[in-house]
Structure formats: structure tokens, C-alpha cells
Amino acid sequence: METRSAIDIDLVNLTVESVQDGFRNGKFTAEQLARACFDWIERHNGTYNALIFLNPTALDDARRIDERRAAGEALGPLAGVPVVIKDPMDMVGFPTTAGWSKLYSKTGGVDLMPERDAPVVARMRRAGAILLGKTNVPILSHTGSHANDSWAGPTINVAMRDRVPGGSSAGTASAVASGMAVLGLAEETGGSIQNPASAQDLVGIKPTIGLVPNAGVVPLSGNRDVVGPIARNVRDAALCLDVLAGYTSEDPKTLASVGRQPEGGYTGALDANALRGKRIGLYGPGWRNQPLSDEAAALYERVKGELVSLGATLIDDPFEGSGFADLRKTTVPLANFDARGLESIPYDVEKYLERLGTGAALKTFAEFAQATQDENAFGPDGVLNFMHSLADFKAALANPSLPPEMPEFVELKARYLRIFEKVFGAQRLDALVFPQMRCELPALHGKDTIQETTVGEINIAGLPGIAVPAGYYASGSPFGLIFVGRQWDEGALLALAYAYEQGAGKRKAPVLA
């Protein structure tokens, strides 16, 4: 079999469409493309530290896709497309380490080896995607800014190497941004899709909670965790969401998604004219009383003009006087983070461990706590020490076999949703379009964190958001937008994001080290 080097294929700009064109036109096979990606990984992963495990069966998987295509089988759009998987997602054959040395035998910990794939990983396999490997995260996905404390070392931002890469899906974003893969699976509890997508000049979809299953993913919160794609353009992200979304009995909350997906799939609604006649709400103190930096505000002014030129009507600070901003509370002040809803983690971890199978090294939360006691994540110096400030965490910790009631979180979520719906109805809004961050990215190894605009609000309420590139600060730091809408509005939001990307897109391919 003739091989193709990464130099022969423009991996940094490759899209799902160009991959399928390459297959159709005989430019390369799935096996040749996978080999090119592995060459590229060998060349660049030492710089960016995006991937922590490589899949030795990927070339065999690609070869089977080529055989099926040669036999005339009708294959889906992701068949043969190189993809990476975020480390906390269970993938057969690999330990799920969640970035923590305590959960990896080669760093003195214990291996959590799943007996079956997480549903989202299984769905990508069934779609024919070529799973190249697993990507780096911070310990237990605890931060939305970086992966500096991972057992594998820091992941580097491809767009700007001295700035944070975004977290916790840092490795997935760096792999996609650098061309190591075309698509990546990410997961968000507190900004972990939208932050790395924006930080590395990419598209990310943070879905409505319940649209995509998160069984088989190391949890931070069963009430907030969502899996979604990171891609280089809106269409690719939509194609991936088509594969990921939908019901599974492994995750009962996905029952709520039945009938909520567009009949023609998420790509079917993409329309370059979708912003025409739409009413778009703008960022302001009614949403959150944290102003934009001067440069972010100037970049946002340019975006407002672009939205108007694409046919949108802009509504200034639609949440003014609604009481929405008053609901926010920073339970983790140094990180500017509202952690409410995470207090169920002992129960969520217990259920995650149960799913690993009868041969799992750890089967209960008590065993998990015992195995990691000398680096207690919930202790005074642990990465999740803030959990003790949450209303029902003490009760959850006392009996991890029982799900906590969490009345405070449930009421907060209800209040967020009631106000959100009321404002959208009264103002006849189609979507919100905000800068995803209030200011440019902080330094890679500094103490500052990403200053986002939507994380606590849409994670607690369970609302969808789509991050899209929208330009650059004078320093070169990426400036991104986030499109936010009602629950289950992913189809409409993707259409709007696509219209913006087609009409005013500013993404430039990165210059690799």
C-alpha cells in the first residue's frame, strides 16, 4: 500500500467535506489519511502535547473503511474521518485517567480499564470515524483554562503558544487546531467545550443537557455534564452532532431529546442567509454585571455591524431589569466560577465506576477515595476542595450510593429557565450573540483564568451554546463569539452560526511551531 506523508495532505485545513472529496477523487484512502495524521502527530505532538494515547488499531479500522467503500457500501459522512477522544470518555483498550496520576498505573496509580465504550465513543465508531487516540485534560477536568497539572504535562495553545489553551478539553482543541485530527470529542461542565474552542480559534457545540449521552464519561456533575464536538468549521461540528445526539437507555435523561432533533439532521438547516430578519440579543449588565475589556468591546462593535449587514436586528441588553444577573454567584471566587450542581459528584462517580464492569480496579466511590487518599481531590489542597461550600455535598459524600436531592440547584435552574424564557418571549429573540470571553486569554503559566461570559448561566440552566471564531486581539489572541438559545435550539443556532461564519468569518489557519 502506497503511503502518503502529512506534507502531501493539507491537514491543518482539512474538513469533513474535503476528506470525502479526497476519497471520491482518489487523492487518498482512509488508511493513507490516517497514516498522514500519525506522521503529523509524531512531528507536532511533542510541541503541543495534545494526545496522550495513540490507538494501535486505527490503521486497521481505516483499512476496513476502504474495503467497505471499495465494495460499494454507502457510508456516512464521518466514515474514514480522523477523530480524537477526550481522555475522560471510556474507550476500550485504554485506561481512563482523567488527567490524574492517581488513575494511571505508569505514574503510580491504578488503571480504570472500561469493558465497553462510552455511548458517544461507540456512536463515532459506528459512524466509521477513525479514532486516532485520546487527548489531554487537567486533573478530573477541574479547570476551564488549561491542562497544566495533568500527569502528561501541559497542553499548548496552537493559536498562541504562550497563552492558556482553554480547558478542560485542552488536548482535543489542540489536536483539531493543529491538524492532528479533523474532529474531536469534548465535554463541558463549566466551560470545557466553549473555552478551548474559543481559545484556539475553533467551533465548539455545548449542547442542551440531555441531547447527547454522557454515560461512560468521568463525571463532574450528572446535572451539568454534556458531550459535544470541537471542529474547524460549523458544518463539521453539525455533522458530528448528528452522530452524537439522541436517546440511549444508558442515560435516561436523553429521553427528553426524542423528537427534538431536526428531521433532516443538524446540517440540513444550515443556511448562509439565516441571520436575515432574526432578533439577536446583546451582552450587557442585565445578563451579567461584568463589563468587557476595552478591546473586547471594540471587537464586539465590529461584530455588531457584521450581524446587521447580514440582516439581523440587534436588541441591546435584553435582560435588563429581569433579575437574571442577580442569580449568579461565584462559589469558586479565584476561578470566577459558579459550581452549583456539582455536589452530586460522589454519587455520579459511584455510578460511573459501576459501568466500568466487573473487572474494574475500582468499583465504588469508597474504593476510589481510598486509592486516591494521599492526593484527596476534595481535601483542603485538592483540585475540588471548593465542593464543601455547596449545599448538599456533605450529604452526598456521606452516602455516595444515594443521589442527593439538591433542592437549591433545582430551584436555581428553574429560575434561570423561567427568566430566560420570559425575556426571549417578551423581546421576541431568536438568539443571543456575545463575546465568549470578556477579555483576551491569560498567560499559560500565570494565575489568571479565562474570563468567559456564559459558563455558569448556560451550564446550570442546561442551555445550548455554539462558539465560533470572530477575529483577533492586537496581540494575536483569538476573539470568539458564542451563540446561545433556548433548550433544544441547536439546529437554529447552528444555522445562525453558519451564516455568520460564511458572511463574516475571520478564522485563519495557525502557523505551527
N, C-alpha and C positions, 0 to 999 in steps of 0.2 A: 504493500500500500504506500503510495507516494505521500509524503508528509508536507505540510505547509508550515512555514515558520510564522511567528506572530508578525514579522515585518511585512509579510505578503497580505495580511488582512488588517484593515484599519480598525483594530479592536476598540480604541477609545471612542470612536463614533458609531460603532455598530448598534443597530436597533433590531428589534424582532423582525420588522419588515425587510431590512437589508439581509438579515440571516436567511429568511425564507427565499428571498430573491437569489441569494447565493446558492442555495440548494437547487432551486429550479433551473438556474442558468449553468449549473455545473462548475461554478467558481471554486467551490469547496464542498466537502461532505461534512456530516456531523462529526465524524471521527477527526477529520483534519482540523475542523474548527476547535474541537476540544483540545487537541494537541497544541494548537496555536495558543490557546488560553493558558495551558500548563507551562508552555515556554515563557509566556508573558509573566505568569506568576513567579516563575523561577527568577526572572530578570528583575521584577519590581517589588515582590513581597518583602524582600529584605529591607527595603526603604520604608514601605507603608505599613507593614505588619497587619494586614487586613485578614488574612486567612491563618487559622491555627491548625487545622487538619485538612489534608487533601484526600479525596475519595479515590482509592485504587481501582474501583470498578467503573469509573466514569467513562473510560475509553471503550470498554466492553458495552456499556449502555449506549454510547453513541453509535457503535458499530451495529447494534441491533436496530436502532432507528434507521440507519442507512439501508439495512436489509429490508425492513418493512416498507420503506419508501420505494426501493427498487422493485419490490413485489407489487407495487401499485396500490398499497393500502392508503386510504385517506387519513391523513394525520392532522392534528390540531396545530394552531399557530405557535405553540411553545415547544413542539417536538424538535429536538435537536438543539434547543437554545441553552447556552451555558448559564447556570444559575448558582448562587451561593446561599447558604442557610445560616441563620443566626445561631450561635452556639447553644443557647438555652432550649432550642427546639430539638426534640428527640429524633435521632436519625440512626437507624440500625447500623451497627458496626463501629460506632463512635461513642466515647463517653460524653455525657452531657455535663460540662464542667461549670457552666455559668460564670466563667472567668475567674474562678476561685481555686487557689492551690489546694484547699481542703477537699475539693471534689475532683482531683486528678492524681492518679497514682504516681506519675512521674515527678510530681512535685511534693510527694509525701502524703497525699490524701487518698481518698477512696474513689473508685470509678463507679459512676452511675451508668450502667450499660442497659439501654432500653431493649425490650424484646420486640417492639414494633415501633414504626414511625409515628410521630405526631400526625394527626389528620392533615394538616397543611403540607407536611413533607410528603405524605402518601399521595395527596392530590397533585403535587408537582411531578412526582414520579409517573403517575397515571397519564398526565398530560404529555409525557415524553421529554420533559426538561432534563438536561444533563446536569446532575448535581455534582459540582466540582469539589465542594468541601464546606467546612464550617468556619464562621467568622468570629472575630474577637469582640469581647464585651468587658466592661468593668465588673468587679465582684458583684454577683447577684443583681446585675443590671441596675445598680443603685443610683447612678447619676445620668443625667441627660446631657452632659457636657463632654465626656472623654472616656477613655479606657485605660487611664494611666496606672491603675492599681491591678490590672489583670495579671494572672500568673504568666501570661505570654508577653507582658510588656505593653507599652503604649502603642495605640494605633495613631497613624499620622494622617492629617487632613491633606487630601490630594490637591485641593484648590489653593491651599495656603498652608505651607508646612509648619509654620511657627504658631499657628492658631489651633484651638481645640477642634476636633473632628466632629463634634456632636456625639451624643450617646443616648441610650446605651447601645444602639445599633451602629456603633462606630465602624466596625470591621466590614459590615455589609455595605455601608455607604462608600467606604474607601475602595472596596473591591469593584463596585459598579463605576465609581468616578474614574478609576484608573484604567478600566477596560479589562480587568481580570475576569469579569463576568458581564453579561448583558443585563441581568436582573438579579435582585436579591430579596430574600425574605427578612423582614424586620418585625419588631414588636414594640408596642408602646404601653406604658402605664402612666408615665409622666414626661412626655415629650420625646420618647425614644425612637419615633419614626420621623416626626416633623423636624426635630432639631438636627439630626445628622443629614437629612435630605437638604435642608436649607444651608447648613454649614458647608456642604460640599457641592452646592450648585446642582441639585438633583430634584426629581419629583418624588414625593412620598405620599402615600394614601394612609391616613389614620381612619379606619372605618368606624361606623356606628358599632357600639358594643353589641355583640350577638350576631353580626353579619358573617364573621369568619371565626371558626372554632379555635380556641386556644388550649384545648386538651393536649397533654404531652409537651407542654412548654413550662419550664421552671417559672413558678408564679411570683409576682409581687403582690397582685391582688386579683382574685377571681371576679371582682366587681368592676375592675377598670382595665385589665389587660386586653389588648387587641393585637392581632397579627395583620400586617399589611405589606405591600410591596414598596421597594425603592427602585427607581428606574431613571433612565436619562431623558425620557420624554413622557408625555401624558398618555399617549396611545399604548405604549408598552406597559405602563402601570395599570391601565384599564384591562389589558389582555390578561395580566397576571391576576387581577382581582376577579375576573370571570372564572378563573380556575379555583381560587381560594374560597370564594363566598359560598355559603349555603349550609343547610342543615346536616348535622350528624348527631346520632343518639349519644355519642361520647360527650357532647357538650350541649345539654338540654336548652341552654339559653339561645342557641341558634334556631330553635323552633320559631322564635319571633321573626326570623328573617324570611320565612316562607311567604312567597307572594310579593316580596319587597324588591326583588331584583328585576331589572328591565328585561322584557321578553326577548329582545334582540341582543342581550348582553350589554356590558358597560361600554364597549366600543361602538355599539350601534347608535348611541345618542351623540357621539362626537360631532360637533358642527362648528366650523370656523366663524359662523355668524351668531353663535349662541348668546353673546352679550347684548345683542340688539334688543332694546326695549326692556331690559332687565333692571330691577331696582337693587342697588348694591349699597349695603350699609358700611360705613367707615369707622375706623378706630377712634375712640375718644374716651374721656373720663367716665362716661356712663357705663362703658364696658369694664374698664379697669383704670384706676387712678394712678397710672404710671406713664409719664409722658415719653414720647420718642426722643432720641437724641436729635440734635440739630441736623446732622447729616442724614439720619434715617427719615426725618420729616421731609427733607428736601427731595430725597429719592421717592418718597411716597407721593409727593406733589406731582412728580413726573408720571408716576403710575396712574394717578387720578386722571390726568389728561389723556393717557392712553386708553383708559377704560371708557371715558366719554367719547373719544374718537372711534371706539369700537361699538358705540351705540348704547352704552349703559347710562342710567340716571343714578346719580350719587346722592345718598342720604347721610348727612353729617351726624355723627354720634347718635344713632337711633335709640340707644339705651339710656339716654339722658333722662334722669328722674324716675327710672324704672326700679331702682333698688338693686339692680343686678350686681354692680360693683361692690355693694356692701356685703355680699355673700362670701367674698373671697377672704381667706385667712391664711397667712404664711405659717404653717406648722413647723417648717424647717427654715428658719429665717436666713441662715447663711446661704442656702441654695435658692431662696425666693420661691419656695415650693409648698404647695398645699397637698399634704399626704392623706387627707381624709378618704377613707375607703380601703386603705392598705392594712387595716388592723386585722383582717381575716387571714393574714399570711400563714399562721401556724396550721390552720385547717386546710388552706389551699395547698401548702407543701405536703401535708399528710395525704391528700387526695392525689397529688402528683406522684408521690412515691408509690402509692398503691398501684398506679397504672404501669409502672416500670416492669412489673411481672414478678413471678415467684422467685426468680433467681437474683433479684436485685440485692445489692450490697447493703442498702438501707431501705427499710420497709415502712418506717413510721417517723413522725416528727421527733419523737423521743430519741430514736436512733440517730437521726440527723443532728440533733442538738449535741448528743454525746460525741459523735465523730468530729464535730467542729468546735468543741467546747473551749479549746485553748485559743481560739480566734473567734469568740462568740459574736456573731453578726449583730445581735441585739444587746450586747453588753455596752458599758459606758464608752468604750473606744471602738465599737463595731460600726460598720457602714450603715446599719439600720437602727442605730440607737434611738433615733427620733420616734420610733414606733411607740415607745412608752408614753408619749404625750397624747396618743389617740384614745378616744373614749372607751372602746371595747377591746383594746389589745390585751389588757391584763387577763380578762376572762378567756379570751381566745388562747392565750399562752397556757393558762391553767388546764384547759382541756381541748387539745387540738383535734379531737375526734368529733367535736360538736361545732357546727357553723355558728358564728356569733350573730346575734340579731341585728346589730348595727343601726338602731333607730335614728341616730343623729345623721349618719351618712345618707340613709334612705330619705329622710326629710330634706336634707340639703339638696340631693339630686332632684327631688320633686320640685323644690323651689326654683332651682336653676331652670328646669324644663318649663315650668309654668310661665316664668317671666320671659324666657326665650320665645316661646310660642306666642305669648301676648304681644310682644314687640314685633315679631315677624308679621303677625296678622294685622296689627294696627298700622304699621308702616308699609304694608304690602311688599315686604322684602323677598327677594329671590335668594340672596346670599349675603354674607359678609366677606369683605376682602381687606385684610390687614397686613401690615408688615409682619412676618413671622417672628422677627426679633426686634426689640426696641433700639438696639444699637449693634455695632459690629462685634465680631467674635473676639473673645478674650484670648490671652496668650495660652499656649499649650500647657505650660507647667506653672501657671500662676494660680492664685486662689479664687479668681473671679469665675462665675458660672455664666452660661448662656442666659440672656435676659429675653425670654420669649414673651408673647402677648396672649397666648390662648391655652396654655398647658393645663392648669388646674381646672379651668372652666369646662373645656370640652371633654377632658378625661373623666371628671366627676359626672357631668351630665350625660356622657356617652355619645356625644355628637360627632359627626364626621368632619374631617378637615383634610384638605389637599394642599401640600406645599409645592410651590412652583418657582423656578428661578426668575429673577426680575432685575438683574443688574449687579453692580459692584460699588462698594465704597471706594474712595480715592486710594485707600491702601491696597485695594485688590480683594478685600474680604467680600464674599458673596452677600448679596441682598436678595432675600426671597419673600414671597407672599404666601399667605395661607387663605384658602377659600373655605369658609365654614357655612354649613347649612343645617337644616332640620335633620332629625333622625331618618335614616334610610334614603337620604338625598344624594347618595354618591353619584348616581347617573347624571343628575342635573349639574352637580358641582364639577364633575369631570368634563362635561360639555363646556362650562364656563372657563375652566382652567385651560382647556384645549384652545378655545377661542382666543384667550389671552396669549398663550404660547405661540399660536400661529400668527396673531396680529401684532404682537409687540415683544416676542421672546428675545431674551438677551443672553442666553446661555452660550458660553464659549468653551470649547474643549480645553481641558487643563494642559499645561506644559509639565510633563513628568520629569522627575529627577533622573 
